[in-house]
């Protein structure tokens, strides 16, 4: 094998050193700086994305807070409106109920007056009928000494005792 020939060791060693240092020079001056630059750009891009994500998260939290505040305000306004509408409705219902009660009271009073009038008329008719009946009974019995005026006075006396 030619690599193991001791007479070529020095030339092999020379070219090994030349190749090693030339590769080291090329790597250190051209390739490694490019890789470092690419890694640095990549890290800056990642940091930029992280900063943007952080800013967007803060904006989203701020927007969420504004939304929740607006929702709470709208809910409060809706509750106030609902309470006002409920109060108006209660007032309207109470007014209508009072009007209905007044109408019913008038109708009840008119009905009671009509009933009282009918009662008076019925009692007057009963009084007349009782007087006529009493006169008929007296006439049937044959008592001619009792006059119609006496019968009316007797009915008045009975009526006064009942009251």
MARBA-3410 file (N, C-alpha, C, O; in Angstrom, 1 decimal):
163
0.8,-1.2,0.0,0.0,0.0,0.0,0.9,1.2,0.0,1.9,1.3,0.7 ~ 0.5,2.2,-0.8,1.4,3.3,-1.0,1.3,4.3,0.2,2.3,5.0,0.4 ~ 0.3,4.3,1.0,0.2,5.2,2.1,1.1,4.8,3.2,1.6,5.6,4.0 ~ 1.4,3.6,3.3,2.2,3.1,4.4,3.7,3.0,4.0,4.6,2.6,4.8 ~ 4.0,3.5,2.8,5.4,3.6,2.4,6.0,4.8,3.2,5.6,5.9,3.1
7.1,4.5,4.0,7.7,5.5,4.8,8.4,6.6,4.0,8.7,7.7,4.6 ~ 8.8,6.4,2.8,9.5,7.4,2.0,8.5,8.5,1.6,9.0,9.6,1.3 ~ 7.2,8.3,1.6,6.2,9.3,1.2,5.6,10.0,2.4,4.7,10.8,2.2 ~ 6.0,9.7,3.5,5.4,10.2,4.7,5.5,11.7,4.8,4.6,12.4,5.1 ~ 6.7,12.3,4.5,6.9,13.7,4.6,6.0,14.5,3.6,5.5,15.5,4.0
6.0,14.0,2.4,5.1,14.7,1.4,3.7,14.6,1.8,2.9,15.5,1.6 ~ 3.3,13.4,2.3,1.9,13.3,2.7,1.5,14.2,3.9,0.5,14.8,4.0 ~ 2.5,14.2,4.8,2.3,15.1,6.0,2.2,16.6,5.5,1.4,17.3,6.0 ~ 3.1,17.0,4.6,3.1,18.3,4.1,1.7,18.7,3.5,1.1,19.7,3.8 ~ 1.3,17.8,2.6,0.0,18.1,1.9,-1.2,18.0,2.9,-2.2,18.7,2.7
-1.1,17.2,3.9,-2.1,17.1,4.9,-2.2,18.4,5.6,-3.3,19.0,5.9 ~ -1.1,19.0,6.0,-1.1,20.3,6.7,-1.6,21.4,5.8,-2.3,22.2,6.2 ~ -1.1,21.4,4.6,-1.5,22.4,3.6,-3.1,22.4,3.4,-3.8,23.4,3.4 ~ -3.5,21.2,3.2,-5.0,21.0,2.9,-5.8,21.4,4.2,-6.8,22.0,4.1 ~ -5.3,20.9,5.3,-6.0,21.2,6.6,-6.1,22.7,6.8,-7.2,23.2,7.1
-5.0,23.4,6.7,-5.0,24.8,7.0,-5.7,25.6,5.9,-6.4,26.6,6.2 ~ -5.7,25.2,4.7,-6.4,25.9,3.6,-7.9,25.7,3.9,-8.7,26.6,3.7 ~ -8.3,24.4,4.2,-9.7,24.2,4.5,-10.2,25.0,5.8,-11.3,25.5,5.9 ~ -9.3,25.0,6.8,-9.5,25.8,8.0,-9.7,27.3,7.6,-10.6,27.9,8.2 ~ -8.9,27.8,6.8,-9.0,29.2,6.4,-10.3,29.4,5.6,-11.0,30.4,5.9
-10.6,28.6,4.7,-11.8,28.7,3.9,-13.0,28.6,4.8,-14.0,29.4,4.7 ~ -13.0,27.6,5.7,-14.2,27.5,6.6,-14.3,28.7,7.6,-15.4,29.1,7.8 ~ -13.2,29.1,8.1,-13.3,30.2,9.1,-13.6,31.6,8.5,-14.2,32.4,9.1 ~ -13.2,31.8,7.2,-13.4,33.1,6.6,-14.7,33.1,5.7,-15.2,34.2,5.5 ~ -15.2,32.0,5.2,-16.3,32.1,4.2,-17.5,31.3,4.7,-18.6,31.8,4.8
-17.3,30.1,5.1,-18.5,29.2,5.4,-19.0,29.5,6.8,-20.3,29.7,6.9 ~ -18.2,29.5,7.8,-18.7,29.7,9.2,-19.4,31.1,9.4,-20.4,31.2,10.0 ~ -18.8,32.2,8.8,-19.5,33.5,8.9,-20.9,33.5,8.3,-21.9,34.1,8.8 ~ -21.0,32.8,7.1,-22.3,32.7,6.5,-23.3,31.9,7.3,-24.4,32.4,7.5 ~ -22.8,30.8,7.9,-23.7,30.0,8.7,-24.1,30.8,10.0,-25.3,30.8,10.4
-23.2,31.5,10.6,-23.5,32.4,11.7,-24.4,33.5,11.4,-25.3,33.8,12.1 ~ -24.2,34.1,10.2,-25.1,35.1,9.7,-26.6,34.6,9.5,-27.5,35.2,9.9 ~ -26.6,33.4,8.9,-28.0,32.8,8.7,-28.6,32.5,10.0,-29.8,32.7,10.2 ~ -27.8,31.9,10.9,-28.4,31.6,12.3,-28.9,32.9,13.0,-29.9,32.9,13.7 ~ -28.1,33.9,12.9,-28.4,35.2,13.5,-29.7,35.8,12.9,-30.6,36.2,13.6
-29.8,35.7,11.5,-31.0,36.2,10.9,-32.2,35.4,11.3,-33.3,35.9,11.5 ~ -32.0,34.1,11.4,-33.1,33.2,11.8,-33.6,33.5,13.2,-34.8,33.6,13.5 ~ -32.6,33.8,14.1,-32.9,34.1,15.5,-33.7,35.5,15.5,-34.6,35.6,16.3 ~ -33.2,36.4,14.7,-33.9,37.7,14.7,-35.3,37.6,14.2,-36.2,38.2,14.7 ~ -35.5,36.8,13.2,-36.8,36.5,12.6,-37.7,35.9,13.7,-38.9,36.3,13.8
-37.2,34.9,14.4,-38.0,34.2,15.4,-38.3,35.2,16.5,-39.5,35.2,17.0 ~ -37.4,36.0,16.9,-37.6,37.0,18.0,-38.7,38.0,17.5,-39.5,38.4,18.3 ~ -38.6,38.4,16.2,-39.6,39.3,15.7,-41.0,38.7,15.7,-42.0,39.4,16.1 ~ -41.1,37.5,15.3,-42.4,36.8,15.4,-42.9,36.7,16.8,-44.1,36.8,17.0 ~ -42.0,36.4,17.7,-42.4,36.3,19.1,-42.9,37.6,19.7,-43.9,37.7,20.4
-42.2,38.7,19.3,-42.6,40.1,19.7,-44.0,40.4,19.1,-44.8,41.0,19.7 ~ -44.1,40.1,17.8,-45.4,40.3,17.1,-46.5,39.6,17.8,-47.6,40.1,18.1 ~ -46.2,38.3,18.1,-47.3,37.5,18.8,-47.6,38.0,20.2,-48.8,38.0,20.6 ~ -46.6,38.5,20.9,-46.8,39.1,22.2,-47.7,40.4,22.0,-48.6,40.6,22.8 ~ -47.3,41.2,21.1,-48.1,42.4,20.9,-49.5,42.1,20.4,-50.5,42.8,20.9
-49.7,41.1,19.6,-51.0,40.7,19.1,-51.8,40.2,20.3,-53.0,40.5,20.5 ~ -51.2,39.4,21.2,-51.9,38.9,22.4,-52.3,40.0,23.3,-53.4,40.0,23.8 ~ -51.4,41.0,23.5,-51.8,42.2,24.3,-53.0,42.9,23.7,-53.9,43.4,24.4 ~ -52.9,43.1,22.4,-54.1,43.8,21.7,-55.3,43.0,21.8,-56.4,43.5,22.0 ~ -55.2,41.7,21.7,-56.4,40.8,21.8,-57.0,40.9,23.2,-58.2,40.9,23.4
-56.1,40.9,24.2,-56.6,41.0,25.6,-57.2,42.4,25.8,-58.3,42.5,26.5 ~ -56.6,43.4,25.2,-57.2,44.8,25.4,-58.6,44.8,24.7,-59.5,45.4,25.2 ~ -58.7,44.2,23.5,-59.9,44.2,22.7,-61.0,43.4,23.5,-62.1,43.7,23.6 ~ -60.5,42.3,24.1,-61.5,41.5,24.9,-62.0,42.3,26.1,-63.2,42.2,26.5 ~ -61.1,43.0,26.8,-61.5,43.9,27.9,-62.5,44.9,27.5,-63.5,45.2,28.1
-62.2,45.6,26.3,-63.1,46.6,25.8,-64.5,45.9,25.5,-65.5,46.5,25.7 ~ -64.4,44.7,24.9,-65.7,44.0,24.5,-66.5,43.7,25.8,-67.7,43.9,25.8 ~ -65.8,43.2,26.8,-66.5,42.9,28.0,-67.1,44.1,28.7,-68.2,44.1,29.3 ~ -66.3,45.2,28.7,-66.8,46.5,29.2,-68.1,46.9,28.4,-69.1,47.3,29.0 ~ -68.0,46.9,27.1,-69.1,47.3,26.3,-70.3,46.4,26.5,-71.5,46.8,26.6
-70.1,45.1,26.7,-71.1,44.1,27.0,-71.8,44.4,28.3,-73.0,44.3,28.4 ~ -70.9,44.7,29.3,-71.5,45.0,30.6,-72.3,46.3,30.6,-73.3,46.4,31.2 ~ -71.8,47.3,29.9,-72.6,48.5,29.7,-73.9,48.3,29.0,-74.9,48.9,29.4 ~ -73.9,47.5,27.9,-75.1,47.3,27.2,-76.1,46.5,28.1,-77.3,46.7,28.0 ~ -75.5,45.5,28.8,-76.4,44.7,29.7,-77.0,45.6,30.8,-78.2,45.5,31.1
-76.2,46.6,31.3,-76.8,47.5,32.3,-77.9,48.4,31.7,-78.9,48.6,32.3 ~ -77.6,48.9,30.5,-78.6,49.7,29.8,-79.9,48.9,29.5,-81.0,49.4,29.7 ~ -79.7,47.7,29.1,-80.8,46.8,28.8,-81.6,46.6,30.1,-82.9,46.6,30.1 ~ -80.9,46.3,31.2,-81.6,46.1,32.5,-82.4,47.4,32.9,-83.5,47.3,33.4 ~ -81.8,48.5,32.7,-82.4,49.8,33.1,-83.7,50.0,32.2,-84.7,50.3,32.7
-83.5,49.7,30.9,-84.7,49.9,30.0,-85.8,48.9,30.4,-86.9,49.2,30.3 ~ -85.4,47.7,30.7,-86.4,46.6,31.1,-87.1,47.1,32.4,-88.3,46.9,32.5 ~ -86.3,47.6,33.3,-87.0,48.0,34.6,-87.9,49.2,34.3,-89.0,49.3,34.9 ~ -87.5,50.2,33.5,-88.4,51.3,33.1,-89.6,50.8,32.4,-90.7,51.3,32.7 ~ -89.5,49.9,31.5,-90.6,49.4,30.8,-91.6,48.6,31.7,-92.8,48.7,31.6
-91.0,47.9,32.6,-91.8,47.1,33.6,-92.5,48.1,34.5,-93.7,47.9,34.8 ~ -91.9,49.2,34.9,-92.5,50.2,35.8,-93.7,50.9,35.0,-94.8,51.1,35.5 ~ -93.4,51.2,33.7,-94.5,51.8,32.9,-95.7,50.8,32.8,-96.8,51.2,32.9 ~ -95.3,49.6,32.5,-96.4,48.6,32.3,-97.2,48.4,33.6,-98.4,48.3,33.6 ~ -96.5,48.4,34.8,-97.2,48.3,36.0,-98.1,49.5,36.3,-99.2,49.3,36.8
-97.6,50.7,36.0,-98.4,51.9,36.1,-99.6,51.8,35.2,-100.7,52.1,35.6 ~ -99.4,51.4,34.0,-100.5,51.3,33.0,-101.6,50.3,33.5,-102.8,50.5,33.4 ~ -101.1,49.1,34.0,-102.0,48.1,34.4,-102.8,48.6,35.7,-103.9,48.3,35.8 ~ -102.1,49.3,36.6,-102.8,49.8,37.8,-103.8,50.8,37.4,-104.9,50.8,37.9 ~ -103.5,51.7,36.4,-104.5,52.7,35.9,-105.7,52.0,35.3,-106.8,52.3,35.6
-105.4,51.0,34.5,-106.6,50.3,33.8,-107.4,49.5,34.9,-108.6,49.4,34.8 ~ -106.7,49.0,35.9,-107.4,48.2,36.9,-108.2,49.2,37.8,-109.4,48.9,38.1 ~ -107.7,50.4,38.0,-108.5,51.4,38.8,-109.7,51.8,38.0,-110.8,52.0,38.5 ~ -109.5,52.0,36.7,-110.6,52.4,35.8,-111.7,51.3,35.8,-112.9,51.6,35.9 ~ -111.3,50.1,35.7,-112.2,49.0,35.7,-112.9,48.9,37.0,-114.1,48.6,37.1
-112.2,49.0,38.1,-112.8,49.0,39.5,-113.8,50.1,39.6,-114.9,49.9,40.1 ~ -113.5,51.3,39.1,-114.5,52.4,39.2,-115.7,52.1,38.3,-116.9,52.3,38.8 ~ -115.6,51.5,37.1,-116.7,51.2,36.3,-117.6,50.1,37.0,-118.8,50.2,37.0 ~ -116.9,49.1,37.6,-117.6,48.1,38.3,-118.3,48.6,39.5,-119.5,48.2,39.7 ~ -117.7,49.5,40.2,-118.4,50.1,41.4,-119.6,50.9,40.9,-120.7,50.8,41.6
-119.5,51.6,39.8,-120.7,52.3,39.3,-121.8,51.3,38.9,-123.0,51.5,39.2 ~ -121.4,50.2,38.2,-122.4,49.2,37.8,-123.0,48.6,39.0,-124.2,48.3,39.1 ~ -122.2,48.3,40.0,-122.7,47.7,41.3,-123.7,48.6,42.0,-124.7,48.2,42.4 ~ -123.3,49.9,42.1,-124.2,50.9,42.7,-125.5,51.0,41.9,-126.6,51.0,42.5 ~ -125.4,51.0,40.6,-126.6,51.1,39.8,-127.4,49.8,40.0,-128.7,49.9,40.1
-126.8,48.7,40.0,-127.5,47.4,40.2,-128.2,47.4,41.6,-129.3,47.0,41.7 ~ -127.4,47.8,42.6,-128.0,47.9,44.0,-129.2,48.8,44.0,-130.2,48.5,44.7 ~ -129.1,50.0,43.3,-130.2,50.9,43.3,-131.4,50.3,42.6,-132.5,50.5,43.1 ~ -131.1,49.6,41.5,-132.2,49.0,40.8,-132.9,47.9,41.6,-134.1,47.7,41.7 ~ -132.0,47.1,42.3,-132.5,46.1,43.2,-133.4,46.7,44.3,-134.4,46.2,44.7
-132.9,47.8,44.9,-133.6,48.4,46.0,-134.9,49.0,45.5,-136.0,48.9,46.2 ~ -134.9,49.6,44.3,-136.1,50.1,43.7,-137.1,48.9,43.4,-138.3,49.0,43.7 ~ -136.6,47.8,42.9,-137.4,46.7,42.6,-138.0,46.1,43.9,-139.1,45.7,44.0 ~ -137.2,46.1,45.0,-137.6,45.6,46.3,-138.7,46.5,46.8,-139.7,46.0,47.3 ~ -138.5,47.8,46.7,-139.5,48.8,47.2,-140.9,48.5,46.4,-141.9,48.5,47.0
-140.7,48.4,45.1,-141.9,48.1,44.3,-142.6,46.8,44.7,-143.8,46.7,44.8 ~ -141.8,45.8,44.9,-142.3,44.5,45.3,-143.0,44.6,46.6,-144.0,44.0,46.8 ~ -142.3,45.3,47.6,-142.9,45.4,48.9,-144.2,46.2,48.8,-145.2,45.9,49.5 ~ -144.2,47.2,48.0,-145.5,48.0,47.8,-146.6,47.1,47.3,-147.7,47.2,47.7 ~ -146.2,46.3,46.3,-147.2,45.4,45.7,-147.6,44.3,46.7,-148.8,44.0,46.8
-146.7,43.8,47.5,-147.0,42.9,48.5,-148.0,43.5,49.6,-148.9,42.9,50.0 ~ -147.7,44.8,49.9,-148.5,45.5,50.8,-149.9,45.7,50.3,-150.9,45.4,51.0 ~ -150.0,46.1,49.0,-151.3,46.2,48.4,-152.0,44.9,48.3,-153.2,44.8,48.6 ~ -151.3,43.8,47.9,-151.9,42.5,47.8,-152.4,42.0,49.2,-153.4,41.4,49.4 ~ -151.5,42.3,50.2,-151.9,41.9,51.6,-153.2,42.6,52.1,-154.0,42.0,52.7
-153.3,43.9,51.7,-154.5,44.7,52.1,-155.7,44.1,51.3,-156.8,44.0,51.9 ~ -155.5,43.9,50.0,-156.6,43.3,49.3,-157.0,41.9,49.8,-158.2,41.6,49.9 ~ -156.0,41.1,50.1,-156.3,39.8,50.6,-157.0,39.9,52.0,-157.9,39.2,52.3 ~ -156.5,40.8,52.8,-157.1,41.0,54.1,-158.6,41.4,53.9,-159.5,41.0,54.7 ~ -158.9,42.3,53.0,-160.2,42.8,52.7,-161.1,41.6,52.2,-162.2,41.5,52.6
-160.5,40.8,51.4,-161.2,39.7,50.8,-161.6,38.7,51.9,-162.7,38.1,52.0 ~ -160.6,38.4,52.8,-160.8,37.5,53.9,-161.9,38.0,54.9,-162.8,37.3,55.3 ~ -161.8,39.3,55.2,-162.8,40.0,56.0,-164.2,39.9,55.4,-165.2,39.6,56.1 ~ -164.2,40.1,54.1,-165.5,40.1,53.4,-166.0,38.6,53.4,-167.3,38.4,53.5 ~ -165.2,37.6,53.2,-165.6,36.2,53.2,-166.1,35.8,54.6,-167.1,35.1,54.7
-165.4,36.3,55.6,-165.8,36.0,56.9,-167.2,36.6,57.3,-168.0,36.1,58.0 ~ -167.4,37.7,56.7,-168.7,38.4,56.9,-168.6,39.5,57.9,-169.6,40.0,58.4 ~ -167.4,40.0,58.2,-167.2,41.1,59.1,-167.3,42.4,58.3,-166.4,42.8,57.6 ~ -168.4,43.1,58.4,-168.6,44.3,57.6,-168.2,45.5,58.4,-168.2,46.6,57.9 ~ -167.9,45.3,59.7,-167.6,46.5,60.5,-166.2,47.0,60.3,-165.8,48.1,60.7
-165.3,46.1,59.7,-163.9,46.5,59.5,-163.8,47.2,58.2,-164.2,46.6,57.1 ~ -163.3,48.4,58.2,-163.2,49.1,56.9,-161.9,48.9,56.3,-161.0,48.4,56.9 ~ -161.7,49.4,55.0,-160.4,49.2,54.3,-159.4,50.1,55.0,-158.2,49.7,54.9 ~ -159.8,51.2,55.6,-158.8,52.0,56.3,-158.3,51.3,57.5,-157.1,51.5,57.8 ~ -159.1,50.6,58.2,-158.6,49.9,59.4,-157.6,48.8,59.0,-156.6,48.6,59.7
-157.9,48.1,57.9,-157.0,47.1,57.4,-155.6,47.7,57.0,-154.6,47.1,57.3 ~ -155.7,48.9,56.4,-154.4,49.5,56.0,-153.6,49.9,57.2,-152.4,49.8,57.2 ~ -154.3,50.4,58.2,-153.6,50.8,59.5,-153.0,49.6,60.1,-151.9,49.7,60.7 ~ -153.7,48.5,60.1,-153.2,47.2,60.7,-151.9,46.8,60.0,-151.0,46.3,60.6 ~ -152.0,46.8,58.6,-150.8,46.4,57.8,-149.6,47.3,58.1,-148.5,46.9,58.2
-149.9,48.6,58.3,-148.8,49.6,58.6,-148.2,49.3,60.0,-147.0,49.4,60.2 ~ -149.0,48.9,61.0,-148.5,48.5,62.3,-147.6,47.3,62.2,-146.6,47.3,62.9 ~ -148.1,46.3,61.5,-147.3,45.0,61.3,-146.0,45.4,60.6,-144.9,44.9,61.0 ~ -146.1,46.2,59.6,-144.9,46.6,58.8,-143.9,47.3,59.7,-142.7,47.1,59.6 ~ -144.3,48.2,60.6,-143.5,49.0,61.5,-142.8,48.1,62.5,-141.6,48.3,62.8
-143.5,47.0,63.0,-142.9,46.1,63.9,-141.8,45.2,63.3,-140.8,44.9,63.9 ~ -141.9,44.9,62.0,-140.9,44.1,61.3,-139.7,44.9,61.0,-138.6,44.3,60.9 ~ -139.7,46.2,60.9,-138.6,47.0,60.6,-137.8,47.2,61.9,-136.8,47.8,62.0
END
